[in-house]
Amino acid sequence: MKKYSGIIIAFAAITVLGAGAIALFTKQYIVALAVLGVGLVWLGVMALILNGIAKKQQAQMDRVFRENDTAVISLAKNISIPCAIMDLSGRITWRNNAFSSLFDGQNIHGAVPEFDAEQPTRTLQIVYNGSNFQVMNMLVERENEKKLVFQYWIDRTEAAHYQRLYTEQRPYVALIFVDNYEELLSDTQIHSTAVLAEVERLIADLSKRLGGLYRRYDNGRFLLVLEAKQMQQLEQEKFTLLEQAHRIDTGSSSAVSLSIGFGIAPRLAASEQDARRAMELALGRGGDQVVVKDGTDYRFYGGKRQHDPRQSRVKARLFSKALFQLFESSGDIFIMGHRNSDMDCIGAALGVMTCANHVGTHAYIVLDAVNSTIEDAVKTLEGSGAGSLIITPDQAAEMMQENSVLVVVDTQRASNTVAPQLLGRTEHIVLIDHHRRSADYIDNATLHYLETRASSASEMVTEVLQYFADSVKPSAFTCSALLAGITVDTKQFAFNVGSRTFDAAGYLRRNGADLSSVKQMFQNDYQSYVRCANIVEKAQIRKSGIAISTVEKNTPDAMLLAAQAADELLGIRGINAAFVLADTEEQIAISGRSYGQINVQVILEKLGGGGHLTMAGAQLKGATMEEAIARLEEAIDWYEQENSEK
């Protein structure tokens, strides 16, 4: 019928066009009207004939169904697939035997609560009477009558069973490293062989308990393979292997620290690759923790202990030599830190600039804005004639070439840098940072020096200066800026300080660091002091000794003021940790500080932030101050619950 209908339409079009052509070219309007009339008459006759044929075919089909209605009804009633007919409200008007054995209610919502009259054809997945079903819906439209829905259930129980088996038995790979393996071997007070044998025993017991397998493939390094269902059990237990390792008796004050990287992927090889990436992240965050990489998602466990001070200087020495070679063979050097730069950023940048100048290359510091904490340092640079070495991100983008080097200091997150767009303008990127690695760190660096046990980026750069070349001599102002950077991040040498921190400070003092200049760099103006006092005054203190306060909207240098207020709150007796939130219009910035009993880094990681055990930060975009406070309190509640369970 569709074929003939097309022919009729085509003939009608040809008739009309033909009549029009005759009228246009011959001006025989009577002939044209005659042709058009004949065509329309023929069209009407053909339409009547086809309509008669259609009615005859429909009558034949109706007769066939009437003659076989008994067979059709019997087939529908006894077929093993549950079927039912219902109206859009869900009231069942007919059902077959298979459906009756499953559900005898009058309304389908009793079995399928998800049934939606506004989307009557939507496919649903349900579990009913212990079986899995795929519910299919078809809309039945009838002339001048209400619409009905024909529904049938496909039993997917067996398929779901095998899918569950596949999911539960899929193999996952874990890498286990003894973080402080070299320290354990070098410490003469520790019987390292017995200690490492105890570590392997713990891993063997874990593997046996979970029905997995393990192999030691290098000194202090293990490979563990287990099934997915055991992985769920480990996550519920919060990976007690970390605490078991801490309890190993080493005969000294040193504790055994493990890093574990889990890879979760559909295939075994992909799981192993993801486990390696997870391990890199765990080590970059300071070790003593578990990182689970599940696709693009990362989950973190542990990492709540303060790390022992670092002793070996091998990493600093090797990085310094590699940096010298890179600077020597490259073009201009561009140095940038994080947004709202502080003295640790500026000090580290000036130290790197000293290295670049020693090699004979031009170096520039990229700044987006000058705030009150670095204002004095920038003015001193400008007064010395070096102000032209501080450039904006736009100027840097114009000046950078393919052989330029971009050095990122005091951060490793692309989104937190002064100018993220600069990261794509060169293949030579250098990272120098002391923060714990986050999941969105810059992963394409040519060189990276990441040391979470360092007090500050300024301390790390100070060590680089000592090994960069024998003849390097930083200026007195650079030494003062570096010492100021160490001072601000250690809170006057009170937090995260090791022997190497004092060694770095001694080197800077010997090379001309002026303590009075350092002190002046931390001076506040009167208005900033008053604003900080107001923030401290209105702080709310929880029972656990955690203080929460806020910076008023449109306050100048709000983020820096939040950090200062958090530091001031820690000076109050009874406060163990402080969080100050600042509304910068673009986002809500949170500064967290603690004495070490409370891990502010773990708390703010729940909000997408990061940092250290005693000092961390986070930024919440698209949130109001009330929403940010609620999310922060939720993260604190989670942290307190986790620690109360332990």
C-alpha positions in Angstrom: 0.0 0.0 0.0 2.8 2.4 0.8 4.4 1.8 -2.6 1.1 2.6 -4.4 0.5 5.7 -2.3 3.9 7.0 -3.4 3.1 6.5 -7.0 -0.2 8.4 -6.6 1.6 11.3 -4.9 4.2 11.4 -7.7 1.5 11.3 -10.4 -0.3 14.2 -8.7 2.9 16.2 -8.6 3.7 15.6 -12.2 0.1 16.6 -13.2 0.3 19.9 -11.3 3.8 20.7 -12.7 2.7 19.7 -16.2 -0.3 22.0 -16.1 1.8 24.8 -14.8 4.4 24.3 -17.5 1.7 24.4 -20.3 0.2 27.6 -18.9 3.6 29.2 -18.5 5.2 28.4 -21.9 2.2 28.1 -24.3 -0.3 30.4 -22.5 -2.9 27.8 -23.3 -4.7 28.2 -20.0 -7.8 26.2 -21.1 -5.6 23.2 -22.0 -3.7 23.6 -18.7 -6.9 23.6 -16.7 -8.2 20.5 -18.6 -5.0 18.6 -17.8 -5.2 19.6 -14.2 -8.8 18.6 -14.0 -8.2 15.2 -15.6 -5.3 14.6 -13.2 -7.3 15.4 -10.1 -10.2 13.2 -11.2 -7.8 10.3 -11.8 -6.2 11.0 -8.4 -9.6 10.8 -6.7 -10.5 7.6 -8.4 -7.2 5.9 -7.4 -7.7 7.1 -3.8 -11.1 5.5 -3.6 -9.8 2.2 -5.1 -6.9 2.1 -2.6 -9.2 2.8 0.3 -11.4 -0.1 -0.7 -8.4 -2.4 -0.9 -7.2 -1.3 2.6 -10.6 -1.9 4.1 -10.8 -5.3 2.4 -7.3 -6.3 3.8 -8.3 -5.1 7.3 -11.5 -7.2 7.1 -9.4 -10.2 6.2 -7.0 -9.6 9.1 -9.9 -9.2 11.5 -11.4 -12.4 10.3 -8.1 -14.2 10.8 -7.8 -12.9 14.4 -11.4 -13.8 15.2 -10.9 -17.3 13.9 -7.7 -17.7 16.0 -8.6 -15.6 19.1 -8.9 -18.7 21.2 -5.4 -19.8 20.3 -3.9 -16.3 20.8 -5.6 -16.0 24.3 -4.4 -19.5 25.2 -0.8 -18.7 24.1 -0.7 -15.4 26.0 -2.2 -17.0 29.1 0.2 -19.9 29.3 3.4 -18.4 28.0 6.2 -18.6 30.6 7.0 -14.8 30.3 5.0 -12.8 32.9 2.7 -10.4 31.0 0.0 -7.9 32.1 -2.1 -5.1 30.7 -2.7 -2.0 32.9 -3.9 1.6 32.5 -1.7 4.6 33.0 -2.6 4.7 36.7 -1.1 1.2 37.2 -4.4 -0.6 37.7 -4.0 -4.1 36.2 -6.9 -5.1 33.8 -5.4 -8.4 32.6 -2.6 -10.8 33.5 -1.4 -14.2 32.4 -0.7 -17.2 34.6 3.0 -16.5 34.9 2.3 -13.0 36.1 -0.4 -14.2 38.5 2.1 -16.6 40.2 4.4 -13.6 40.8 2.0 -10.9 41.8 -1.7 -10.9 42.5 -2.2 -7.3 43.5 -4.6 -4.9 41.7 -2.0 -2.2 41.0 1.4 -2.6 39.5 2.9 -0.1 42.0 2.8 -2.9 44.5 5.4 -4.8 42.6 7.1 -2.0 40.6 7.0 1.2 42.6 9.2 2.8 40.0 6.5 2.6 37.3 5.9 6.1 36.0 2.7 7.0 34.1 4.5 10.0 32.6 7.1 7.7 31.1 5.1 4.6 30.5 7.5 3.0 28.0 10.6 3.3 30.3 12.5 0.0 30.9 13.1 -0.8 34.5 15.4 -3.1 36.5 13.8 -4.6 39.6 14.4 -7.2 42.2 11.2 -9.1 43.2 10.8 -12.2 45.4 14.6 -12.7 45.3 14.8 -12.7 41.5 16.1 -10.0 39.1 13.8 -8.9 36.3 14.0 -6.5 33.4 10.6 -4.9 33.1 9.6 -3.9 29.5 6.7 -1.6 28.8 4.8 -1.0 25.5 2.2 1.7 25.0 -1.1 0.4 23.5 -3.0 3.3 21.8 -6.7 2.8 20.9 -9.0 5.1 19.0 -11.4 7.1 21.3 -10.4 5.0 24.3 -7.9 5.3 27.1 -4.3 4.3 26.6 -3.1 1.0 28.1 0.4 -0.3 28.8 1.4 -3.9 27.9 4.1 -5.0 30.4 6.2 -8.1 30.3 9.0 -9.2 32.7 12.3 -10.8 31.5 14.0 -13.0 34.1 17.6 -11.8 34.5 18.4 -13.7 37.6 20.9 -16.1 36.1 22.6 -13.4 34.1 22.8 -11.2 37.3 24.3 -14.2 39.2 27.1 -14.6 36.7 27.6 -10.9 36.5 27.9 -10.8 40.3 30.4 -13.7 40.2 32.5 -11.8 37.6 32.4 -8.7 39.7 33.3 -10.4 43.0 36.0 -12.6 41.5 37.7 -10.0 39.3 41.4 -9.9 40.3 42.8 -6.7 41.7 46.5 -5.8 42.1 48.2 -4.1 45.0 51.8 -3.0 45.4 53.2 -2.8 48.9 56.4 -0.8 49.7 58.3 -0.5 53.0 58.7 3.3 52.9 61.6 3.6 55.3 63.5 0.5 54.1 66.8 2.2 53.7 66.5 3.9 57.1 65.7 0.5 58.7 68.8 -1.0 57.1 71.1 1.9 58.1 70.0 2.1 61.7 72.4 -0.1 63.7 70.0 -0.3 66.6 67.4 -2.2 64.5 67.7 -5.9 63.6 66.5 -5.1 60.1 66.3 -8.7 59.0 63.9 -9.7 61.7 61.8 -6.6 61.2 61.5 -7.1 57.5 60.7 -10.8 58.0 57.9 -9.7 60.4 56.6 -7.3 57.6 56.5 -10.2 55.2 54.7 -12.4 57.7 52.0 -9.8 58.1 51.5 -9.6 54.3 51.5 -13.4 54.1 48.9 -13.7 56.8 46.8 -11.1 55.1 47.0 -12.9 51.7 46.1 -16.2 53.3 43.1 -14.7 55.2 41.8 -13.2 52.0 42.5 -16.1 49.7 44.9 -14.1 47.6 48.5 -14.5 46.7 51.6 -12.4 47.2 55.2 -12.3 46.0 58.2 -10.4 47.2 59.8 -9.1 44.0 62.4 -6.7 45.5 63.8 -5.7 48.8 61.0 -4.3 50.8 58.5 -4.5 47.9 55.7 -6.9 47.4 53.0 -7.7 44.9 49.5 -8.8 46.1 46.7 -10.1 44.0 43.2 -10.7 45.4 39.6 -10.8 44.4 37.3 -7.9 44.3 35.1 -9.1 47.2 38.2 -9.2 49.5 39.0 -5.7 48.4 35.6 -4.5 49.8 36.4 -6.2 53.1 39.8 -4.5 53.3 38.2 -1.1 52.7 35.6 -1.7 55.4 38.5 -2.6 57.8 40.3 0.6 56.8 43.5 -1.4 55.9 44.6 -2.5 59.4 47.9 -3.7 57.9 49.2 -0.1 58.3 48.6 -0.1 62.0 50.0 -3.7 62.3 53.2 -2.5 60.7 53.5 0.4 63.1 53.3 -2.0 66.1 56.3 -4.1 64.9 59.0 -3.9 67.6 62.1 -2.4 65.9 64.1 -2.0 69.1 64.2 1.8 68.6 62.0 4.8 68.2 61.6 4.2 64.5 58.4 2.6 63.3 57.8 0.6 60.2 55.9 2.6 57.5 54.1 1.0 54.5 52.7 2.5 51.4 50.0 0.5 49.5 48.8 1.2 46.0 45.6 -0.6 44.7 44.6 -0.7 41.1 40.9 -1.5 40.2 40.3 -2.1 36.5 38.4 -4.7 34.4 41.7 -6.4 33.3 44.6 -7.7 35.2 47.3 -5.7 33.3 45.3 -2.5 33.6 45.0 -3.1 37.4 48.7 -3.5 37.7 49.3 -0.2 35.8 46.7 1.6 38.0 48.4 0.1 41.1 51.7 1.7 40.0 50.0 5.1 39.5 48.4 4.8 43.0 51.8 3.9 44.5 53.4 7.0 42.9 50.6 9.1 44.5 51.0 7.4 47.9 54.7 8.0 47.9 54.2 11.6 46.7 51.9 12.2 49.6 54.5 11.1 52.1 53.8 7.4 52.3 52.3 5.5 55.3 49.0 5.3 53.6 46.8 3.4 51.1 45.7 4.9 47.7 43.0 3.1 45.8 42.8 4.0 42.1 39.3 3.1 40.8 39.1 4.4 37.2 39.5 8.1 37.5 38.5 8.1 41.2 41.0 8.0 44.1 40.3 6.9 47.6 42.8 7.5 50.5 43.3 5.7 53.8 45.8 6.3 56.5 48.4 9.1 56.1 47.5 10.6 59.5 50.9 10.3 61.2 53.5 13.0 61.3 56.5 11.8 59.4 60.0 11.4 60.9 62.5 14.1 59.8 64.3 13.2 56.6 68.0 12.3 56.9 69.4 11.5 53.5 70.4 14.4 51.2 70.9 12.2 48.2 67.7 13.3 46.5 68.5 17.0 46.9 72.0 16.5 45.5 70.8 14.5 42.5 68.0 17.0 41.7 70.4 20.0 42.0 72.8 18.4 39.4 69.9 17.6 37.0 68.5 21.1 37.4 72.0 22.6 36.6 72.1 20.5 33.4 68.6 21.5 32.4 69.2 25.2 33.0 72.5 25.1 31.1 70.9 23.6 27.9 67.6 25.6 28.0 66.4 29.1 27.2 64.8 31.6 29.6 63.5 30.5 33.0 60.0 31.4 34.3 59.2 30.8 37.9 55.7 30.8 39.4 54.0 29.6 42.6 50.4 29.3 43.8 47.7 31.9 43.7 47.8 34.5 46.6 51.6 33.9 46.9 53.2 34.1 50.3 56.8 34.5 51.4 57.5 30.8 50.9 56.6 31.2 47.2 58.7 34.4 46.8 61.7 33.0 48.7 61.8 29.8 46.7 61.4 31.7 43.5 64.3 34.0 44.3 66.4 31.0 45.2 65.7 29.4 41.8 66.4 32.7 40.1 69.8 32.7 41.7 70.5 29.3 40.3 69.4 30.4 36.8 71.5 33.6 36.9 74.6 31.6 37.9 74.2 29.5 34.7 73.9 32.7 32.7 70.2 32.5 31.7 67.5 35.1 32.2 64.9 34.3 34.9 61.6 35.9 35.6 59.1 35.6 38.4 55.4 35.3 37.3 52.9 37.1 39.7 49.3 37.8 39.1 48.9 40.2 42.0 50.8 41.6 45.0 49.2 41.1 48.4 50.2 42.4 51.8 52.3 39.5 52.8 54.8 39.9 49.9 54.4 43.6 49.4 57.6 44.5 51.2 59.6 41.9 49.4 58.4 43.1 46.0 59.1 46.8 46.9 62.6 45.8 47.9 63.1 44.1 44.5 61.8 47.1 42.7 64.0 49.4 44.7 67.1 47.4 43.8 66.3 47.7 40.1 65.2 44.1 39.7 61.5 45.0 39.4 61.4 44.2 35.7 62.1 40.6 36.5 58.6 40.3 38.0 56.1 39.9 35.1 52.4 39.1 34.6 51.1 35.9 33.2 50.2 37.6 29.9 53.8 38.9 29.6 55.1 35.4 30.3 52.9 33.8 27.7 54.3 36.2 25.1 57.9 35.7 26.1 58.0 31.9 26.5 59.6 29.8 23.8 59.7 26.1 23.2 63.1 25.8 24.9 62.0 27.8 28.0 61.8 26.2 31.4 58.8 26.7 33.7 59.6 26.1 37.4 56.6 25.7 39.7 57.3 26.2 43.4 55.3 25.6 46.6 52.4 23.8 44.7 52.0 20.8 42.4 48.3 21.4 41.4 47.8 22.9 38.0 44.5 24.6 39.1 46.3 26.2 42.0 49.1 27.9 40.1 49.2 31.6 39.3 48.8 30.9 35.5 47.7 27.3 34.6 47.7 28.3 30.9 51.5 28.5 31.0 51.9 24.8 31.7 51.0 24.0 28.1 53.5 26.4 26.5 56.7 24.4 27.2 57.7 20.8 27.5 60.2 21.6 30.2 58.4 21.8 33.6 60.1 21.6 37.0 58.3 21.0 40.3 59.6 21.9 43.7 57.1 21.4 46.5 56.7 20.1 50.0 52.9 19.5 50.1 51.4 16.0 50.0 50.6 15.0 46.4 46.9 15.4 45.3 45.1 13.4 42.7 45.2 16.3 40.2 49.0 17.0 40.4 51.0 18.1 37.4 52.1 14.7 36.0 54.2 15.8 33.0 57.1 17.4 34.8 60.6 17.0 33.4 62.1 17.2 36.8 60.4 17.1 40.2 61.6 17.4 43.7 58.7 16.6 46.0 59.5 16.1 49.7 56.6 16.1 52.1 58.9 15.9 55.1 60.5 19.3 54.3 59.2 22.2 56.2 58.8 24.5 53.2 59.7 25.0 49.6 62.2 27.6 50.8 64.1 24.9 52.8 64.2 22.7 49.7 65.5 25.5 47.5 68.1 26.4 50.1 69.5 22.8 49.9 69.4 23.0 46.1 71.5 26.2 46.2 74.1 24.4 48.3 74.5 21.5 45.8 73.8 23.5 42.6 77.4 24.7 42.2 80.3 25.4 44.5 80.5 29.0 43.5 76.9 29.9 43.9 76.4 32.7 46.4 72.9 34.1 47.0 72.4 37.7 47.8 71.6 38.8 51.4 68.1 39.8 50.3 67.5 36.3 48.7 68.8 34.7 51.9 66.4 36.8 54.0 63.5 36.0 51.7 64.3 32.3 51.9 64.6 32.5 55.7 61.2 34.3 55.8 59.7 31.5 53.7 60.9 28.9 56.2 59.7 31.0 59.1 56.2 31.5 57.8 55.6 27.8 57.0 57.1 26.5 60.3 55.3 29.2 62.4 58.5 30.6 63.8 60.2 27.1 63.8 57.4 25.5 65.8 55.9 23.0 63.3 57.3 20.4 61.0 60.9 21.2 61.8 63.8 18.8 61.5 67.5 19.1 61.9 67.9 19.9 58.2 65.5 22.9 58.6 68.0 24.4 61.1 70.9 23.5 58.8 69.2 25.4 56.0 68.5 28.4 58.3 72.2 28.4 59.4 73.4 28.4 55.8 71.1 31.4 55.1 72.3 33.3 58.2 76.0 32.7 57.3 75.3 34.1 53.8 73.8 37.4 55.0 70.1 36.7 56.0 69.0 39.7 58.1 66.8 38.7 61.0 65.4 42.3 61.3 64.4 42.2 57.6 62.7 38.9 58.1 60.8 40.3 61.1 59.7 43.3 59.0 58.3 41.0 56.3 55.8 39.7 58.8 54.5 43.1 60.1 50.8 43.8 59.6 49.2 47.2 59.2 46.8 48.3 61.9 43.6 47.6 59.9 44.7 44.0 59.1 45.5 43.5 62.8 42.0 44.7 63.8 40.3 42.5 61.2 42.2 39.5 62.3 41.2 40.2 66.0 37.6 40.4 65.0 37.8 37.0 63.2 39.3 35.4 66.3 36.7 37.0 68.6 33.7 35.5 66.7 35.1 32.0 66.4 32.8 29.1 67.4 34.7 26.3 69.3 33.5 22.7 69.2 33.8 20.3 72.2 36.8 18.6 70.5 38.7 21.9 70.6 38.2 22.8 66.9 37.5 26.4 66.2 35.6 27.7 63.1 35.4 31.3 62.1 34.7 33.3 59.0 36.0 36.4 57.2 33.4 39.0 56.2 32.6 39.3 52.5 34.5 41.9 50.5 37.4 42.1 53.0 40.7 43.0 51.4 43.2 40.1 51.2 40.6 37.8 52.6 42.4 34.5 52.0 45.6 35.8 53.6 43.7 37.1 56.5 42.0 33.7 57.0 45.4 32.1 57.2 46.6 34.6 59.8 43.5 34.3 61.9 43.8 30.5 61.9 47.3 30.8 63.2 46.2 33.2 65.9 43.4 30.9 67.0 46.0 28.2 67.6 47.6 30.4 70.2 44.5 30.2 72.4 44.6 27.5 75.1 42.1 24.7 74.5 42.1 25.0 70.7 43.7 22.1 69.0 42.7 23.0 65.4 41.3 26.1 63.6 39.5 26.6 60.3 38.7 30.0 58.9 36.6 30.5 55.8 36.8 33.5 53.5 34.4 34.5 50.8 36.3 35.8 47.8 33.2 36.1 45.6 34.8 33.5 43.2 34.9 30.8 45.8 35.0 30.0 49.5 38.6 29.5 50.7 39.3 27.6 53.8 42.5 27.7 55.9 43.1 24.9 58.4 45.8 24.8 61.1 46.5 22.4 64.0 49.2 21.4 66.4 49.3 17.8 65.0 46.8 16.0 67.2 44.1 16.7 64.6 45.0 16.1 60.9 43.6 19.1 59.1 44.9 17.8 55.7 42.7 14.7 55.9 39.7 16.8 56.8 40.1 19.3 54.0 40.9 16.5 51.5 37.2 15.6 51.9 36.4 19.0 50.5 38.9 18.7 47.6 41.8 20.4 49.3 45.1 19.3 50.7 48.3 20.3 52.4 50.0 18.9 55.6 48.9 17.4 58.8 49.3 20.8 60.6 48.5 23.2 57.7 46.1 22.7 54.8 43.6 24.6 52.6 40.6 24.1 50.3 38.6 26.1 47.9 34.8 25.5 47.3 33.5 27.0 44.1 29.8 27.7 43.6 29.0 27.4 47.4 27.6 29.9 49.8 29.2 30.5 53.1 26.4 28.6 54.9 26.9 25.6 52.6 30.7 25.7 53.0 30.4 25.7 56.8 27.9 22.8 56.7 30.3 20.8 54.4 33.2 21.6 56.7 31.4 20.5 59.8 30.3 17.3 58.0 34.0 16.5 57.2 35.0 17.2 60.8 32.2 14.9 62.1 33.5 12.2 59.8 37.0 12.6 61.0 36.0 12.6 64.7 33.9 9.4 64.1 36.8 7.7 62.3 39.2 8.5 65.2 36.7 7.6 67.9 36.3 4.1 66.3 40.0 3.6 66.4 
